Amino acid sequence: MSILVSQSEKATIEEELDVQAAMITFHGSLKSEEYRAAMLANYDLCKKPQIKNWLQNNIDAGILSLEDQKWVSESLIPKAAQEVDKIAVVVSKDVFRKFAAKNILDKQKGKLNFQYFNSLEEAKDWLKS
């Protein structure tokens, strides 16, 4: 079961109760300020006591700029890691976005408990484990 927190044309944020996760789903490319605002909104949801995980659905995500990749890696991920136990990322169909997600999280190896998945179902199963 999920609770819709916010929705725009390009991003949806939900509280996924069954996996205790803040879930952000991207729908295409966002301008930098829109992307960062959406990611920060998902991060804010992670501060709720019942939220233990971050779930990011990039299946339909668009391209992510190098500046935004750097911002996520250096600013957002270190803060989010203090709030959540696990980070699950469903990889994009777009090869460039898939590379961007891998590039961001691989820099955090050893600091975070994260995994990449090809489907939302696989990601949720891992978060439940």
Residue frames as a rotation matrix with the C-alpha (Angstrom) as fourth column:
MET 1
0.577 0.817 0.000 0.00
0.817 -0.577 0.000 0.00
0.000 0.000 -1.000 0.00
SER 2
-0.584 -0.793 0.174 1.22
0.795 -0.602 -0.074 3.46
0.163 0.095 0.982 -0.80
ILE 3
0.443 0.617 -0.650 0.31
0.681 -0.704 -0.204 6.99
-0.584 -0.352 -0.732 0.20
LEU 4
0.231 -0.305 0.924 0.73
0.802 -0.477 -0.358 9.70
0.550 0.824 0.134 -2.41
VAL 5
-0.015 -0.352 -0.936 2.81
0.803 -0.562 0.199 12.53
-0.596 -0.748 0.291 -0.96
SER 6
0.094 0.071 -0.993 3.26
-0.376 -0.921 -0.102 14.69
-0.922 0.383 -0.060 -4.06
GLN 7
0.062 -0.027 0.998 2.92
0.795 0.606 -0.033 14.40
-0.603 0.795 0.059 -7.79
SER 8
0.031 -0.073 -0.997 4.05
-0.499 -0.865 0.048 16.51
-0.866 0.496 -0.063 -10.70
GLU 9
0.791 0.264 -0.552 4.30
-0.607 0.229 -0.761 15.85
-0.075 0.937 0.341 -14.40
LYS 10
0.293 -0.812 -0.504 7.87
-0.541 0.294 -0.788 14.54
0.788 0.504 -0.353 -14.00
ALA 11
-0.773 -0.607 -0.182 8.10
-0.177 0.483 -0.858 13.10
0.609 -0.631 -0.481 -10.46
THR 12
0.468 0.883 -0.025 5.90
-0.304 0.188 0.934 11.23
0.829 -0.430 0.357 -8.01
ILE 13
-0.727 -0.642 0.245 6.72
-0.439 0.160 -0.884 10.80
0.528 -0.750 -0.398 -4.33
GLU 14
0.437 0.865 -0.246 4.98
-0.395 0.431 0.812 8.14
0.808 -0.258 0.530 -2.28
GLU 15
-0.303 -0.405 0.863 5.27
-0.940 0.278 -0.199 6.54
-0.159 -0.871 -0.465 1.10
GLU 16
-0.005 0.212 -0.977 5.46
-0.478 0.858 0.189 2.81
0.878 0.468 0.097 0.42
LEU 17
0.335 0.251 0.908 4.12
-0.939 0.013 0.343 1.32
0.074 -0.968 0.240 3.64
ASP 18
0.988 0.147 -0.054 4.79
-0.145 0.989 0.031 -2.33
0.058 -0.023 0.998 2.77
VAL 19
0.423 -0.901 -0.090 8.56
0.735 0.400 -0.548 -1.71
0.530 0.166 0.832 2.50
GLN 20
0.610 -0.111 -0.784 8.86
0.612 -0.562 0.556 1.26
-0.503 -0.819 -0.275 4.88
ALA 21
-0.411 -0.823 0.391 10.22
0.862 -0.211 0.461 3.38
-0.297 0.527 0.796 2.05
ALA 22
0.220 0.293 -0.930 10.14
-0.220 -0.914 -0.340 6.87
-0.950 0.280 -0.137 0.65
MET 23
-0.120 -0.205 0.971 9.70
0.785 0.579 0.220 6.21
-0.607 0.789 0.092 -3.05
ILE 24
0.029 0.069 -0.997 10.43
-0.448 -0.891 -0.075 8.64
-0.894 0.449 0.005 -5.84
THR 25
0.091 0.093 0.991 9.46
0.762 0.635 -0.129 7.82
-0.642 0.767 -0.013 -9.41
PHE 26
-0.446 -0.329 -0.832 10.74
-0.237 -0.853 0.464 9.88
-0.863 0.404 0.303 -12.31
HIS 27
0.424 0.630 0.651 8.82
0.634 0.307 -0.710 10.41
-0.647 0.713 -0.269 -15.56
GLY 28
0.696 -0.226 0.681 11.27
0.573 -0.398 -0.717 11.84
0.433 0.889 -0.148 -18.10
SER 29
-0.389 -0.921 0.037 13.90
0.787 -0.352 -0.507 14.55
0.480 -0.168 0.861 -17.72
LEU 30
0.712 0.541 -0.447 13.62
0.699 -0.608 0.377 17.35
-0.068 -0.581 -0.811 -15.20
LYS 31
0.453 -0.563 0.691 15.26
-0.132 -0.809 -0.573 20.73
0.882 0.168 -0.441 -15.04
SER 32
-0.489 -0.801 -0.346 17.96
0.248 0.253 -0.935 20.84
0.836 -0.543 0.075 -12.38
GLU 33
-0.779 0.193 0.597 15.90
-0.587 -0.558 -0.586 22.83
0.220 -0.807 0.548 -9.88
GLU 34
0.331 0.939 -0.089 12.90
-0.873 0.341 0.348 20.49
0.358 -0.037 0.933 -10.32
TYR 35
0.289 -0.321 -0.902 15.07
0.062 0.946 -0.317 17.40
0.955 0.036 0.293 -9.93
ARG 36
-0.746 -0.664 -0.045 16.74
0.116 -0.063 -0.991 18.69
0.655 -0.745 0.124 -6.77
ALA 37
-0.461 0.662 0.591 13.44
-0.872 -0.463 -0.161 19.81
0.167 -0.590 0.790 -5.25
ALA 38
0.552 0.681 -0.481 11.93
-0.604 0.724 0.334 16.36
0.576 0.106 0.811 -5.88
MET 39
0.003 -0.641 -0.767 14.95
0.293 0.734 -0.612 14.57
0.956 -0.223 0.190 -4.42
LEU 40
-0.875 -0.312 0.369 14.91
-0.205 -0.453 -0.868 16.83
0.438 -0.835 0.332 -1.35
ALA 41
-0.006 0.947 0.321 11.19
-0.964 -0.091 0.249 16.17
0.265 -0.308 0.914 -0.89
ASN 42
0.582 0.152 -0.799 11.88
-0.117 0.988 0.102 12.43
0.805 0.034 0.592 -0.93
TYR 43
-0.501 -0.826 -0.259 14.73
0.279 0.129 -0.952 12.97
0.819 -0.549 0.166 1.53
ASP 44
-0.619 0.332 0.712 12.38
-0.715 -0.613 -0.337 14.91
0.324 -0.717 0.617 3.85
LEU 45
0.504 0.833 -0.228 10.00
-0.695 0.548 0.465 11.94
0.513 -0.076 0.855 3.78
CYS 46
0.122 -0.570 -0.812 12.90
0.212 0.815 -0.540 9.75
0.970 -0.107 0.220 4.96
LYS 47
-0.747 -0.431 0.506 12.95
-0.322 -0.432 -0.842 11.68
0.581 -0.793 0.184 8.23
LYS 48
0.297 0.903 0.311 9.62
-0.844 0.097 0.527 10.16
0.446 -0.419 0.791 9.30
PRO 49
-0.225 -0.470 0.854 10.17
-0.881 0.473 0.028 7.49
-0.417 -0.745 -0.520 11.97
GLN 50
0.475 0.492 0.730 8.32
-0.187 0.867 -0.463 4.78
-0.860 0.083 0.503 10.02
ILE 51
0.927 -0.196 -0.318 10.54
-0.320 0.023 -0.947 5.27
0.193 0.980 -0.041 6.95
LYS 52
0.537 -0.746 0.394 13.59
-0.087 0.415 0.905 3.02
-0.839 -0.521 0.158 6.90
ASN 53
-0.197 -0.561 0.804 14.41
0.710 0.484 0.512 2.84
-0.676 0.672 0.303 3.17
TRP 54
-0.136 0.072 -0.988 14.83
-0.587 -0.810 0.022 4.89
-0.798 0.583 0.152 -0.01
LEU 55
-0.083 0.188 0.979 13.28
0.647 0.757 -0.090 3.48
-0.758 0.625 -0.185 -3.18
GLN 56
-0.194 -0.079 -0.978 14.03
-0.506 -0.846 0.169 5.23
-0.840 0.528 0.124 -6.45
ASN 57
0.272 0.395 0.878 12.24
0.568 0.670 -0.478 4.19
-0.777 0.628 -0.042 -9.62
ASN 58
-0.245 -0.509 -0.825 14.25
-0.405 -0.720 0.564 5.37
-0.881 0.472 -0.030 -12.63
ILE 59
-0.178 0.153 0.972 12.62
0.634 0.774 -0.005 3.12
-0.753 0.615 -0.235 -15.23
ASP 60
0.451 0.430 0.783 11.25
0.883 -0.343 -0.320 6.09
0.131 0.835 -0.534 -17.19
ALA 61
0.507 -0.337 -0.793 13.74
0.288 -0.801 0.525 8.69
-0.813 -0.494 -0.309 -15.97
GLY 62
0.955 -0.202 0.218 15.46
0.134 -0.362 -0.922 10.99
0.265 0.910 -0.319 -18.43
ILE 63
0.130 -0.989 0.069 19.02
0.575 0.018 -0.818 12.20
0.808 0.146 0.571 -18.64
LEU 64
0.871 0.037 -0.490 20.66
0.464 -0.392 0.794 13.58
-0.163 -0.919 -0.359 -15.48
SER 65
0.754 -0.591 0.288 23.23
-0.267 -0.676 -0.687 16.37
0.600 0.441 -0.667 -15.77
LEU 66
-0.018 -0.870 -0.493 26.77
0.526 0.411 -0.745 15.93
0.850 -0.273 0.450 -14.48
GLU 67
-0.631 -0.175 0.756 26.15
-0.404 -0.758 -0.512 18.79
0.663 -0.628 0.408 -12.03
ASP 68
0.350 0.841 0.413 23.10
-0.868 0.126 0.480 17.03
0.352 -0.526 0.774 -10.59
GLN 69
0.625 -0.225 -0.747 24.99
0.203 0.971 -0.122 13.74
0.753 -0.076 0.653 -10.40
LYS 70
-0.477 -0.879 0.021 27.70
0.292 -0.181 -0.939 15.49
0.829 -0.442 0.343 -8.39
TRP 71
-0.373 0.430 0.822 25.12
-0.770 -0.638 -0.016 17.18
0.518 -0.639 0.569 -6.14
VAL 72
0.719 0.671 -0.179 23.42
-0.491 0.674 0.552 13.86
0.491 -0.309 0.814 -5.37
SER 73
0.417 -0.635 -0.650 26.72
0.449 0.766 -0.460 12.10
0.790 -0.100 0.605 -4.71
GLU 74
-0.579 -0.813 0.061 28.31
0.402 -0.351 -0.846 14.79
0.709 -0.465 0.530 -2.56
SER 75
-0.758 0.309 0.575 25.35
-0.556 -0.766 -0.322 16.45
0.341 -0.563 0.753 -0.87
LEU 76
0.155 0.983 0.100 22.18
-0.914 0.105 0.393 14.38
0.376 -0.152 0.914 -0.82
ILE 77
0.399 0.017 -0.917 23.37
-0.054 0.999 -0.005 10.77
0.915 0.051 0.399 -0.49
PRO 78
-0.686 -0.681 -0.257 25.53
0.213 0.150 -0.965 11.39
0.696 -0.717 0.043 2.61
LYS 79
-0.678 0.522 0.518 22.52
-0.734 -0.517 -0.440 13.00
0.038 -0.678 0.734 4.35
ALA 80
0.322 0.864 -0.387 20.08
-0.827 0.456 0.328 10.31
0.460 0.215 0.862 3.20
ALA 81
-0.096 -0.458 -0.884 22.43
0.015 0.887 -0.461 7.58
0.995 -0.057 -0.078 4.41
GLN 82
-0.947 -0.236 0.219 21.98
-0.184 -0.160 -0.970 8.89
0.264 -0.959 0.108 7.94
GLU 83
-0.360 0.906 0.221 18.21
-0.906 -0.283 -0.315 8.51
-0.223 -0.313 0.923 7.67
VAL 84
0.643 0.672 -0.367 17.73
-0.758 0.626 -0.182 5.16
0.108 0.396 0.912 5.91
ASP 85
0.291 -0.482 0.826 18.96
-0.326 0.762 0.560 1.58
-0.899 -0.432 0.064 6.18
LYS 86
-0.287 -0.306 0.908 18.76
0.649 0.635 0.419 0.62
-0.704 0.710 0.016 2.50
ILE 87
-0.078 0.241 -0.967 18.68
-0.638 -0.758 -0.137 2.36
-0.766 0.607 0.213 -0.87
ALA 88
-0.184 0.119 0.976 17.11
0.585 0.811 0.012 0.49
-0.790 0.573 -0.219 -3.79
VAL 89
-0.267 0.035 -0.963 17.36
-0.614 -0.777 0.142 1.90
-0.743 0.629 0.229 -7.32
VAL 90
0.380 0.426 0.821 15.33
0.495 0.656 -0.569 0.50
-0.781 0.623 0.039 -10.20
VAL 91
-0.564 -0.808 -0.173 17.51
0.268 -0.377 0.887 1.22
-0.781 0.454 0.429 -13.21
SER 92
0.115 0.547 -0.829 16.41
-0.563 -0.651 -0.508 3.25
-0.818 0.526 0.233 -16.19
LYS 93
0.676 0.142 0.723 15.76
0.508 0.622 -0.597 1.92
-0.534 0.770 0.348 -19.66
ASP 94
0.930 -0.356 0.089 17.93
-0.202 -0.699 -0.686 4.83
0.306 0.620 -0.722 -20.84
VAL 95
0.509 -0.796 -0.327 21.57
0.732 0.600 -0.321 3.76
0.452 -0.076 0.889 -20.93
PHE 96
-0.294 -0.643 0.707 22.84
0.143 -0.761 -0.633 7.24
0.945 -0.085 0.316 -20.00
ARG 97
0.292 0.471 0.833 20.57
-0.773 -0.397 0.495 7.49
0.564 -0.788 0.248 -16.95
LYS 98
0.946 -0.006 -0.323 21.51
0.140 0.908 0.396 3.95
0.291 -0.420 0.860 -15.95
PHE 99
0.066 -0.998 -0.015 25.19
0.696 0.057 -0.716 4.96
0.715 0.037 0.698 -16.09
ALA 100
-0.200 -0.098 0.975 24.48
-0.358 -0.919 -0.166 8.13
0.912 -0.382 0.148 -14.06
ALA 101
0.743 0.539 0.396 22.79
-0.569 0.199 0.798 6.19
0.351 -0.819 0.455 -11.25
LYS 102
0.783 -0.520 -0.341 25.61
0.557 0.831 0.012 3.66
0.277 -0.200 0.940 -11.16
ASN 103
-0.119 -0.865 0.488 28.21
0.434 -0.488 -0.757 6.44
0.893 0.122 0.434 -11.16
ILE 104
0.126 0.257 0.958 26.53
-0.629 -0.726 0.278 8.23
0.767 -0.637 0.070 -8.23
LEU 105
0.867 0.353 0.352 26.11
-0.489 0.464 0.738 5.22
0.097 -0.812 0.575 -5.98
ASP 106
0.680 -0.667 -0.306 29.37
0.532 0.735 -0.419 3.48
0.504 0.122 0.855 -6.83
LYS 107
-0.146 -0.724 0.674 31.19
-0.115 -0.664 -0.738 6.46
0.983 -0.185 0.013 -5.30
GLN 108
0.133 0.319 0.938 29.47
-0.937 -0.269 0.224 5.57
0.323 -0.909 0.263 -2.02
LYS 109
0.429 0.012 -0.903 30.50
-0.059 0.998 -0.014 1.88
0.901 0.059 0.429 -1.96
GLY 110
-0.412 -0.576 -0.706 31.17
0.611 0.400 -0.683 0.71
0.676 -0.713 0.187 1.56
LYS 111
-0.987 0.082 0.135 29.25
-0.150 -0.759 -0.633 3.66
0.050 -0.645 0.762 3.05
LEU 112
-0.231 0.972 -0.047 25.75
-0.955 -0.236 -0.181 2.59
-0.187 0.003 0.982 2.02
ASN 113
-0.626 0.217 0.749 23.64
0.168 0.975 -0.142 -0.52
-0.762 0.037 -0.647 1.79
PHE 114
0.082 0.636 -0.767 22.34
-0.734 -0.482 -0.479 -0.20
-0.674 0.602 0.427 -1.77
GLN 115
-0.473 -0.145 0.869 21.41
0.400 0.843 0.359 -2.36
-0.785 0.518 -0.341 -4.71
TYR 116
-0.613 0.292 -0.734 20.34
-0.750 -0.507 0.424 -1.90
-0.249 0.811 0.530 -8.34
PHE 117
-0.371 0.580 0.725 17.30
0.219 0.813 -0.539 -3.69
-0.902 -0.041 -0.429 -9.72
ASN 118
-0.991 0.048 0.122 15.63
0.117 -0.091 0.989 -4.21
0.058 0.995 0.085 -13.08
SER 119
-0.207 0.976 0.073 12.09
0.332 0.000 0.943 -4.16
0.920 0.219 -0.324 -11.66
LEU 120
-0.179 0.277 0.944 10.17
-0.751 -0.659 0.051 -2.50
0.636 -0.700 0.326 -8.86
GLU 121
0.830 0.542 -0.134 9.09
-0.362 0.704 0.611 -5.91
0.426 -0.459 0.780 -7.56
GLU 122
0.346 -0.796 -0.496 12.71
0.622 0.591 -0.514 -7.07
0.703 -0.130 0.700 -7.14
ALA 123
-0.517 -0.542 0.662 13.60
-0.063 -0.748 -0.661 -3.84
0.854 -0.383 0.352 -5.35
LYS 124
0.192 0.682 0.706 10.67
-0.841 -0.256 0.477 -4.16
0.505 -0.685 0.524 -2.95
ASP 125
0.841 0.065 -0.537 11.51
0.107 0.953 0.283 -7.81
0.530 -0.295 0.795 -2.22
TRP 126
-0.123 -0.976 -0.180 15.06
0.588 0.075 -0.805 -6.78
0.799 -0.205 0.565 -1.28
LEU 127
-0.466 -0.014 0.885 13.84
-0.471 -0.843 -0.261 -3.96
0.749 -0.538 0.386 0.94
LYS 128
0.599 0.768 0.226 11.58
-0.649 0.301 0.699 -6.40
0.469 -0.566 0.678 2.79
SER 129
0.565 -0.406 -0.719 14.45
0.342 0.908 -0.244 -8.84
0.751 -0.108 0.651 3.42
